[in-house]
Amino acid sequence: MPQKKELIRDLTVGSVPRTLITFALPLFLSGLLQTVYNMVDMIVVGRFVGTGGLSAVSIGGEVLQLITFFAMGVSNAGQILISRYVGENRRDKVGQMIGTLFTFLLAAAVIIMIIFLFSYKGIIHWLNTPEEIFEMTRQYSVTCVYGVVFIYGYNLVSAILRGMGDSKHPFMFIAIASVINVILDLVFVAGLRMGPFGAALATVIGQAVSFLFAITLLYRNREQFNFDFRPEHFRIYHEVFGPLLSLGIPMAIQSAAITFSMLFVNSYVNTYGTTAVAVTGVARKLESMISIISQAISSAGGAMIAQALGAGKITRVPKVVFHALWIVAIPSSVMALITAFHPEWLFGLFSSDPEVLKMALTYIPFALIQYLGATLRPANFALINGSGNSKLNLVVALTDGIICRIGLALLFGVWLAWGIKGFWLGNALSGLVPFFVGGVYLLSGKWKNRASAPAEA
C-alpha cells in the first residue's frame, strides 16, 4: 500500500549533486508554494483593499515571524539530529525525538499564543505601525496567532520527515494548504470583502488541514521509526532532549536574532509612511523567491551532511558544500537580471500605486545585494547546521542579526543620515555574514571532528 512505502532514505550514497537536487526539489516546491500563497494574500488584499491593506498584511507577516522563530529553530535542530540518528542507524533515537518534539513544541505553541494575545497591542505599536492601518494589522495578526498550533505542528512533522530523508510528503502537505488558501482568499477577501482578516483566516484554515494530513501520514507509518503514538509516549525523553536544546536553542536564537533585527530595522522603515512599508514588504516577497531556493538547498545539504557525518563519510561533506553553492547561483543570477531590467513589472504584480512603483526603482541596488547573500548563505548554513555546531550557530546569529543588521542599519540610516536607503543597505549587507563565517569553518577542517568513526579515508 502507498502509505507503507519506506519513508527513511539513505542520503550518503549516490551522486552528490543528483541527491542534493532531487532531495531539495520538493523542498523548493514547498517553499515556492508557501511563498505563492503568501503573495496571494498580498496581491488579493492589495487589489481589493488597497495600499493600506497591503501594508497591514506586510506588518502582520512580520509579527507572525516573530512568534514562529522558536518552532523553526527547534524543528530544524530536530531534523539535523534525526538525520544524524539515521546515519548512525539508531531508529530508537528517532522515535524518542519524535515524542520529544511533539510534546515540547506543541506545549510551547500554546504558551506563545497565550502570551501574544496579552501583548499584541504593544508589539504592533513597537513596530511603529501607521495609525490608519492599526486595526487591519491587529485583525490579521491575531487571527494568524490563533493558528500557531497548526504552524508549529506542520513545522515539526515536516522536520521529522526531512530528517528521515523524505522531502516529497512535506511538499504534498504544503500543496494542500496552498490550494485551500488561494480558494479561500478569493472567497473571503474578493468575494465577501473580509479584508486582511479574511486573508489571515484563509491561511490558518489551510495550515490546519495540512497539519491533519501530515499527522495522519506519520501515524500510518509509525512502525518505521519506533513511535506508536500512544499517549504515554508523548513525553520528553532526556536522552535526546539535551542534544535538541543544545542545538535548537542557538538555532532558535539565530532565527530570533535575525527576525528581531529585521523587525527593528522595519520599525524605522515604517516611520517613512505607508508607501515605504508597501515597497519594503513587496521587496521582501521578491527576495523570498531566491530565499526559498537557498533554504531548500540549505535544508537538504544539512540533512545530507548530518547523515554523512553520522555514517563517518567525511569526504562527502565538502562536495555537498561546493554543489550547494553553484546550484543556487544559477536562479539567483536570473532573478537579479529580471529585477535590474524589469522592476516595474515585478512590483506591479502587487500594486498599481504610482508612488509604490516610483519608490520601488530606488530599491534595485539593495535587492541585488540581497540576492548575493541568498546565493552565498545556503552552502555555509548546510555545513554549520549539518555538523551540529551550536556554538558557531550562535556566533552567526549574533553577528548577522545583532551586530551587523542593527549596527549597519543604524550607521547608514541614522548616523550617516541616509534615510530609508541606509536601512535597506544595512539589512542587505548583513546577509553576507554567514558566508564568511562558514567559509572559515570549512577551510579550518574542524567540522571533521564531529564525524562518527570514519567509513571513508
C-alpha positions in Angstrom: 0.0 0.0 0.0 1.3 3.5 -0.8 1.2 4.6 2.9 3.5 1.7 3.8 6.3 2.9 1.5 9.6 3.3 3.3 10.0 6.9 4.5 13.6 6.7 5.6 16.1 7.4 2.8 19.9 7.0 2.8 21.4 10.2 1.7 25.0 9.1 2.0 25.1 7.1 -1.3 24.9 8.0 -4.9 25.8 11.2 -6.9 26.1 14.2 -4.6 24.6 16.8 -7.0 21.8 14.4 -8.1 20.9 13.5 -4.5 21.1 17.2 -3.4 18.9 18.3 -6.3 16.3 15.5 -6.0 16.1 15.9 -2.2 15.9 19.7 -2.4 13.5 19.9 -5.3 10.3 19.1 -3.2 11.6 21.4 -0.5 12.0 24.2 -3.1 8.5 23.5 -4.4 7.1 23.5 -0.9 8.8 26.9 -0.2 7.6 28.2 -3.6 4.0 27.2 -2.9 4.2 28.7 0.6 5.6 31.9 -0.9 3.0 31.9 -3.6 0.1 31.7 -1.2 1.7 34.4 1.0 2.0 36.5 -2.1 -1.6 35.7 -3.0 -2.6 37.2 0.4 -0.8 40.4 -0.6 -2.0 40.5 -4.2 -5.6 39.9 -3.4 -5.6 42.3 -0.4 -3.6 44.9 -2.4 -6.1 44.7 -5.3 -9.4 44.6 -3.3 -8.4 46.5 -0.1 -5.7 48.9 -1.3 -2.3 50.0 -0.2 -3.4 50.2 3.5 -4.4 46.6 3.5 -1.2 45.6 1.7 0.8 47.3 4.4 -1.2 45.7 7.2 -0.6 42.2 5.7 3.1 43.0 5.4 3.4 44.1 9.0 1.2 41.2 10.2 3.5 38.8 8.4 6.4 40.2 10.4 4.5 39.7 13.6 3.8 36.1 12.6 7.5 35.6 12.0 8.2 36.9 15.5 6.1 34.1 17.1 7.3 31.2 14.8 11.1 31.6 15.1 11.2 29.2 18.1 9.4 26.5 16.2 11.7 26.9 13.2 14.8 26.7 15.3 13.9 23.7 17.3 12.3 21.9 14.4 15.4 22.4 12.3 17.6 21.1 15.1 15.3 18.1 15.4 15.7 17.5 11.7 19.5 17.5 11.9 19.6 15.2 14.9 17.1 12.7 13.2 19.4 12.7 10.1 22.3 12.0 12.4 20.5 9.1 14.1 19.5 7.7 10.6 23.1 7.9 9.6 24.1 6.0 12.7 21.2 3.5 12.2 19.7 4.3 15.6 15.9 4.3 15.0 15.2 4.0 18.7 16.5 7.6 19.0 14.4 8.7 16.0 11.3 7.5 17.9 12.4 9.3 21.1 13.0 12.5 19.2 9.5 12.4 17.6 7.8 12.1 21.0 10.0 14.9 22.4 9.4 17.2 19.5 5.6 16.8 19.7 5.4 17.3 23.4 7.8 20.2 23.6 6.8 22.2 20.6 3.0 21.9 20.9 3.2 23.0 24.5 5.4 25.9 23.5 2.8 26.9 20.8 0.0 27.1 23.3 2.2 29.2 25.7 3.3 31.6 23.0 -0.2 32.0 21.7 -1.4 33.0 25.2 1.5 35.4 25.7 0.9 37.1 22.4 -2.8 37.5 22.9 -2.0 39.6 26.0 0.8 41.6 24.4 -0.1 42.1 20.7 -1.0 45.8 21.0 2.4 46.6 22.4 4.1 44.7 19.7 2.2 46.3 16.9 2.8 49.8 18.4 6.5 48.9 18.8 6.7 48.3 15.1 5.6 51.9 14.5 2.5 50.7 12.6 0.8 53.7 11.0 -2.4 54.5 12.9 -4.6 54.3 9.9 -3.8 50.6 9.4 -3.5 49.6 13.0 -6.9 47.9 13.2 -6.3 45.9 9.9 -2.9 44.8 11.2 -4.4 43.7 14.5 -7.1 41.6 12.8 -4.5 39.9 10.6 -2.0 39.3 13.4 -4.4 38.0 16.0 -6.2 35.7 13.5 -2.9 34.1 12.5 -1.9 33.6 16.1 -4.9 31.5 16.8 -3.5 29.1 14.2 0.0 29.0 15.7 -0.5 25.4 17.0 -1.1 24.3 13.4 2.0 26.2 12.2 4.2 24.6 14.9 2.7 21.2 14.2 3.3 21.4 10.5 6.9 22.5 11.0 7.7 19.7 13.4 6.2 17.0 11.2 7.9 18.3 8.2 11.2 18.4 10.0 10.7 14.8 11.1 10.1 13.7 7.6 13.0 15.7 6.2 15.3 14.3 8.8 14.4 10.8 7.6 15.2 11.8 4.0 11.6 12.3 2.9 11.1 15.7 1.2 8.2 14.7 -1.0 5.4 14.4 1.6 6.1 17.9 3.1 5.6 19.2 -0.4 2.3 17.4 -0.8 1.1 18.9 2.5 2.0 22.5 1.6 0.4 22.0 -1.8 -2.9 21.2 0.0 -2.5 24.3 2.2 -1.8 26.4 -0.8 -4.8 25.4 -2.8 -7.1 25.9 0.1 -5.5 29.3 0.9 -5.9 30.6 -2.7 -9.5 29.5 -2.9 -10.5 30.9 0.5 -8.6 34.2 -0.3 -10.8 34.7 -3.3 -13.9 33.8 -1.3 -13.2 35.8 1.9 -11.4 38.8 0.5 -12.5 39.3 -3.1 -16.0 37.8 -2.6 -17.1 38.5 1.0 -14.9 41.7 1.4 -13.5 40.5 4.7 -10.2 42.3 4.2 -6.9 41.3 5.9 -8.9 39.2 8.5 -10.2 37.1 5.6 -6.7 36.6 4.3 -5.4 35.5 7.7 -8.4 33.2 8.2 -7.7 31.5 4.8 -4.1 30.9 5.8 -5.0 29.4 9.2 -7.6 27.0 7.7 -5.1 25.9 5.0 -2.4 25.2 7.6 -4.8 23.3 9.9 -5.9 21.0 7.1 -2.2 20.5 6.0 -1.2 19.6 9.6 -4.0 17.0 9.8 -2.8 15.3 6.6 0.8 15.3 7.9 -0.1 13.8 11.3 -2.1 11.1 9.6 0.8 10.1 7.4 3.1 9.7 10.4 0.5 7.6 12.2 0.0 5.2 9.3 3.8 4.7 9.0 4.6 4.7 12.8 6.2 1.2 12.8 9.1 2.6 10.6 10.5 4.9 13.3 9.7 3.3 16.6 7.0 5.7 17.7 3.5 4.2 18.2 1.6 7.4 19.1 0.4 6.1 22.4 -0.4 8.9 24.9 2.3 7.8 27.3 5.0 8.2 24.6 4.2 11.9 24.1 6.8 13.0 26.6 10.2 14.5 26.8 13.0 11.9 26.5 16.0 13.2 28.3 18.5 11.2 26.2 17.6 13.3 23.2 16.2 16.5 24.8 19.6 17.6 25.9 21.1 17.5 22.4 17.9 19.0 21.0 18.2 22.0 23.3 21.9 22.2 22.8 21.5 22.7 19.0 17.9 24.0 19.0 18.4 27.0 21.3 21.3 28.5 19.3 19.3 27.9 16.1 16.2 29.5 17.6 18.4 32.4 18.8 19.7 32.7 15.3 16.2 32.8 13.9 15.1 35.2 16.7 18.1 37.5 16.3 17.5 37.8 12.5 13.7 38.2 13.0 14.1 40.8 15.8 16.8 42.7 13.9 14.6 42.8 10.8 11.7 44.0 12.8 13.9 46.6 14.4 15.0 47.9 11.0 11.5 47.7 9.7 10.2 49.7 12.6 12.4 52.6 11.3 11.2 51.9 7.7 7.6 52.1 8.9 8.1 55.7 10.0 8.5 56.7 6.4 4.8 56.0 5.7 2.5 53.5 4.1 4.2 53.6 0.7 7.6 52.7 2.2 6.0 49.9 4.1 4.4 48.5 1.0 7.6 48.7 -1.1 9.7 47.0 1.7 7.0 44.3 2.1 6.9 43.6 -1.7 10.7 43.7 -1.9 10.9 41.0 0.9 8.5 38.9 -1.0 10.6 39.1 -4.2 13.8 38.3 -2.3 12.0 35.3 -0.8 11.8 33.8 -4.3 15.6 33.3 -4.1 15.5 32.6 -0.4 13.2 29.5 -0.9 15.8 28.1 -3.2 18.5 28.9 -0.6 16.5 27.4 2.2 15.7 24.2 0.2 19.4 23.7 -0.6 20.5 24.6 2.9 18.0 22.1 4.5 18.8 19.3 2.0 22.5 19.9 2.3 22.3 20.0 6.1 20.4 16.6 6.2 23.0 15.1 3.8 25.9 16.4 5.8 24.4 15.2 9.1 23.8 11.7 7.7 27.3 11.7 6.1 29.0 12.6 9.4 26.8 10.1 11.3 28.0 7.4 8.9 31.6 8.7 9.0 31.7 9.6 5.3 33.6 12.9 5.7 34.9 13.2 2.1 31.2 13.6 1.0 30.8 16.8 3.1 32.9 19.4 1.1 31.3 18.0 -2.1 27.8 18.9 -0.7 29.0 22.4 0.2 30.5 23.0 -3.3 27.5 21.8 -5.2 25.1 23.7 -3.0 26.9 26.9 -3.9 26.7 26.6 -7.7 23.1 25.3 -7.7 21.8 28.4 -6.0 23.9 30.8 -8.1 22.0 30.0 -11.3 18.5 31.1 -10.3 19.9 34.0 -8.3 21.5 35.4 -11.4 18.3 35.1 -13.4 16.3 36.9 -10.7 18.9 39.6 -10.5 18.6 40.3 -14.2 14.8 40.5 -14.1 14.9 42.8 -11.1 17.5 45.1 -12.7 15.8 45.4 -16.1 12.1 44.9 -15.3 11.4 46.2 -11.8 8.2 47.9 -12.7 6.7 44.6 -13.9 7.8 42.8 -10.7 6.5 45.4 -8.3 3.4 45.9 -10.5 2.3 42.4 -9.7 1.5 43.6 -6.2 0.5 47.2 -6.6 -0.6 49.7 -9.3 0.0 52.6 -7.0 2.3 55.1 -8.9 4.1 56.1 -5.7 4.9 52.5 -4.8 6.3 51.8 -8.3 8.3 55.0 -8.2 9.9 54.2 -4.8 10.5 50.6 -6.0 13.0 51.7 -8.5 15.3 53.1 -5.8 15.3 49.6 -4.1 17.0 47.8 -7.0 20.7 48.1 -5.8 19.8 46.7 -2.4 17.8 43.9 -3.9 20.9 42.8 -5.9 22.9 42.7 -2.7 20.3 40.6 -1.0 20.3 38.1 -3.9 24.1 37.8 -3.5 23.7 37.0 0.2 20.9 34.5 -0.6 23.3 32.8 -3.0 26.3 32.5 -0.6 24.4 31.6 2.6 22.9 28.1 2.0 26.1 26.1 1.4 27.6 27.5 4.6 24.4 27.1 6.7 24.3 23.5 5.5 27.8 22.8 6.9 27.2 24.7 10.2 23.8 23.1 10.8 24.6 19.7 9.4 27.7 19.3 11.6 25.6 20.3 14.7 27.9 23.1 15.6 25.7 25.0 18.1 28.3 27.5 19.1 29.0 28.6 15.6 25.3 28.9 15.0 25.2 31.3 17.9 28.1 33.3 16.5 26.3 33.7 13.2 23.1 34.6 14.9 24.7 37.4 17.0 26.9 38.7 14.2 24.3 38.6 11.5 21.2 39.6 13.5 22.5 42.0 16.1 25.9 43.4 15.3 25.6 43.8 11.5 22.0 44.1 10.7 21.1 46.6 13.5 24.6 48.1 13.6 24.8 48.8 9.9 21.2 49.9 9.7 21.8 52.5 12.4 25.2 53.5 10.9 23.8 54.2 7.4 20.2 55.1 8.3 20.7 57.3 11.4 24.3 58.3 11.9 25.1 58.9 8.2 21.5 60.1 7.7 21.0 58.2 4.5 17.3 57.7 5.4 15.4 54.7 4.2 18.1 53.7 1.8 20.5 53.4 4.7 18.2 51.0 6.5 17.8 49.0 3.3 21.6 48.8 2.8 22.3 47.7 6.4 19.7 44.9 6.1 21.1 43.7 2.8 24.8 43.7 3.8 24.2 41.7 7.0 23.1 38.7 4.8 26.7 38.2 3.7 27.9 37.3 7.2 27.1 33.5 7.2 29.3 33.1 4.0 32.4 34.5 5.7 31.9 32.5 9.0 31.0 29.3 7.2 33.9 29.7 4.7 36.4 29.9 7.6 34.8 26.9 9.2 35.1 24.8 6.0 38.7 25.7 5.4 39.7 25.0 9.0 38.6 21.4 8.8 37.2 21.4 12.4 33.9 20.0 11.2 35.7 16.7 10.7 35.9 16.3 14.4 32.1 15.9 14.5 32.1 12.7 12.4 31.4 9.3 13.8 34.0 6.5 13.3 35.1 7.2 9.7 33.9 4.9 7.0 36.0 6.6 4.4 39.6 7.7 4.2 
